[in-house]
Amino acid sequence: MGNFWSTYLPVKSTGQKKVVEQYTLLKRWNLEAEDISTEIWLPDGFISETDPSFVKPFNFDTSEFDCQDWADIFGLNIMSEPQGQLLSEVYDKVKYLGWDSESRHYSTPRTIQA
């Protein structure tokens, strides 16, 4: 889950050992813990049984991605790199010419087939 899931846990004088250690350090530095409102999200399908119950899944509808989103995912520049320019052409083909459905939604497997 990375380094930030513990921000969900309030820093107080009771509880888990690490939380109490953080509370003690704050007191030594004459600081007070501030309550913050956090939500912890992991990609859908990556939450395991050992993750805390407060972790929520997230996912994206790839049909809402534009060409620049895809370029960012693949680390391409659609203006200066041949691979990025090809991606742009494929994106336009799939989005505007790739099917005759009334819906403009597309899926990742459909994009790969194009």
Phi, psi and omega in degrees: 000359180085196187266352193254357182296333182290348176296343178290332184275126179290142178275116181213173187282353178234160177119211183294153185304313182296323179294317178296321177299317178297319179298316180298318178297317179300314180298319180298327180269007182059042178243155177249143175286139177252137175287134175232150179264115181231153170229139181250125183237139173233153177303138179305133181095352181253359178281130182252171180297334183274351178288146179299155185292343182279353180287133182247148177275152172223156173207166180242146171273108185298341177291346178270354178286140171261180184300319181294326175300313179297319179298319178296319180299317182271359179068039182245154173253116185285350180264322190245349182251135179304320179296322178293322178294321176297316177304317180298318179294316179296317178302311179299319180299312182293316185290318188253334184237353192285348180198168181245022177286153175290335180279143176262015179275140177227163181239164180300314178300324180293324178294317181295323179294329182293000000 
